[in-house]
Amino acid sequence: MKNIILSITVCMVMLSSNALAESKDYRLCSISGFFLGIKSSFKADLATYILINKGLRSDACLAAQLEGMRIGEAVISREKLNKEEQEIFTDASQFSNKLMIILSTSMGY
């Protein structure tokens, strides 16, 4: 009985986290996890800092962050990404590009 209740609870969290992870703010949860997965601590720390300041540290965000981390690890091991995983990779690349533009501009380059 306990296993059934636990399974139902896990499914509910996963379904709700998938719906929430689609919003722009929750995409940042996936991006943060992605950078953790590829061992880019500066970018992961920055994304997490933004999440904390936006008040997005929730179970749904954590689920999206764990999925992002799994995708980052898949990239490191050169696994082929499906369409949804590719979207997270693209979002993380755009985040990284924006960060580099902001940093280089603020440094006068």
N, C-alpha and C positions, 0 to 999 in steps of 0.2 A: 504494500500500500504506500509506504514511504517513497519507494522508487517511482511509482506512478505519479504521485504529487510532485516530486522533484522534477520528473521529465516534463510534466505539463508546465511547471514554473519556468524551466529553462527554455522551453519552446516559446512561451509568452514573452520572455525577455528578448529572445533572439528576434522574434517578429517585430516587437516594438522598437528594438534597436535598429533593425533594418529600415523601418519607416523613418525614424528620427535621423539616421545617418545620411539620408538623402538631402536633408536641408543643408544650406551653405555652411552654417556654423558647425554642424556635426561632421561635415566633410573634413573640417580641420582636425577632428579627432582621428580620422583615418590617416590623414597626412602626418600627424604627430607619430602615430604608430609606424607608418612607413619609414620615417627617418630613424626610428629606434631599430627597425628591422635591418636597415642598411648600415647601422652603426655610425650614423651622422649625429653625434650628440648635440652639437651646437644648434642645428636646425630643429632637432627634436625638442631641445630645451626651449627654444624660441616659440615653437608651436604650442607646447604645453603651457608656457607662460601666458600666451594669448588666451588659451582655453580657460585657465584659472581666472584671469581678469574678466572674462565674459561670463563666468559662473557656470561653465559647461562640464564640470567634473561630476558625471552621473554614471549610473550603470550602463546606460545606452552609449554614452561616450566611451566608456571603458571597453565595451564590446566592439565598437568601431575601431578603437585604437588597437586592440588585439588583432583584429582582421587586417588592419593596415600593416602591423608588424609582420604578420604571416606573409603578406604580399611583398614586403621589403626583403624578407629572407628568401622568398622565391626568386626575386630579381638577382640577388647575390649568387644564388646557385644556378642561375641562368635557365630557370624553368619558363616555359611558355605561359603567358598570362591570357586569361579569358577577357572578354570585353569589359566587364565590371572591374576587374583587377587593373586593366589597362587605364581605365578612367582615374583610378586612384594614383597610378603612376604618373599620369598626365597632370593631375592636380598638384602632386608633390613637385613635379618639374616646374610648373608655373609658380608655385610658392617660392621655390629656390631661385628662379630667375628674378622674381620681384625683389627678393631679399638682396641678391647681388647688385641689382640696379640701385636700390636704395643705399646700400653701403658704399658702393663706388661713387655715387653722386655726392653723398654727404662727405666723402673724403676728397672731393674735388677732382675725380678722374672721369 
